[in-house]
Amino acid sequence: METIGFDEKVAIITGAGGGLGRQHALELGRRGAKVVVNDLGGATDGTGASSSAADAVVTEITEAGGTAVANYDSVSSPEGGAAIVQTALDEFGTVDILINNAGILRDTSFAKMTDEQLLPVLDVHLKGGFYPTLAAWKVMKENGYGRILFTSSAAGLLGNFGQGNYGAAKAGLWGLSNVLTQEGMKYNIRSNVIAPIAKTRMTEQLFGGMMDMFAPEQVTPAALYLVSEGAPSGETFTVGGGRVGRMFMGVTPGWFAGPGATPSVEDVAANADQIMDTDGYIIPDNLMDELQQVVMPMFQGGN
């Protein structure tokens, strides 16, 4: 089995002062990467700030013989995203890997949600994935190399009670990654997503002791594979407790009313079983793949 290394690669990990981000940073440093450890140092709801979390991880990496620097900028603004990437450029001259991991929680049921709960979560998760990636993208495109990983969640991809803000932001990251997969192809920039299950400050609030069987270090191997030179692109992995699985969107053949036909509401209701039937589904790689699924019955006479 070939060892996967990151010698001389420059990696940025946001939200790396604890939990998953810390584990990613430590392992990348151990495997030879030069690491920018970004963390604002706030509480799990996004309030407050401190340099101590990022500094502690940098110390761990350097004491183990690795190379790392700290960054304390917020991921949620264009200026913050640019400053995070600029730290990598100033210290190491480039950026090869970006793991978007920063996050906060402000959970409540949908009917009770206010702007104070919605907007900061969108800022940190969705904008916090967008702005550092935008700044890093320009460098990666010029270099003809880049590996980007977004930390999504089953709460976004599948839903979870009381997390409308968090779920919307996490689903948005999945959509962003899919776009970057297409736009990054000719520049050797690969973008992927993980939906981790791990014990962190945030998940302990939700699930308590049940999370003891899901150590953060069990997620890191899949994360590092997805930012390695041999990584795929456009994939989503569910990861936790020593298990790694592929998550994907499938499109069924559905029901076709016939060339030029405009089905009625009753037609759709009458054919709901066929529409929902998953036999013969495809996993489209892009919009054109899905469009082909729509167009093909038009030339086959429908069913």
Buried (B, 14 or more C-beta within 10 A) or exposed (E): EEEEEBEEBBBBBBBBBBBBBBBBBBBBBBBBBBBBBBBBBBEBBBEEEBBEBBBBBBEBBBEEEBBBBBBBBBBBBEEBBBBBBBBBBEBBEBBBBBBBBBBBBBBBEEEEBEEEBBBBBBBBBBBBBBBBBEBBBEBBBEBEBBBBBBBBBBBBBEEBEBBBBBBBBBBBBBBBBBEBBBEBEEBBBBBBBBBBBBBBEBBBEBEEEEBEEBBBEBBBBBBBBBBBEEBEBBBBBBBBBEEBEEBEEEBBBBBBBEEEEEBEEEEEEEBEEBEEBEEEBBEBEEEEEBEEBEEEBEEEEEE
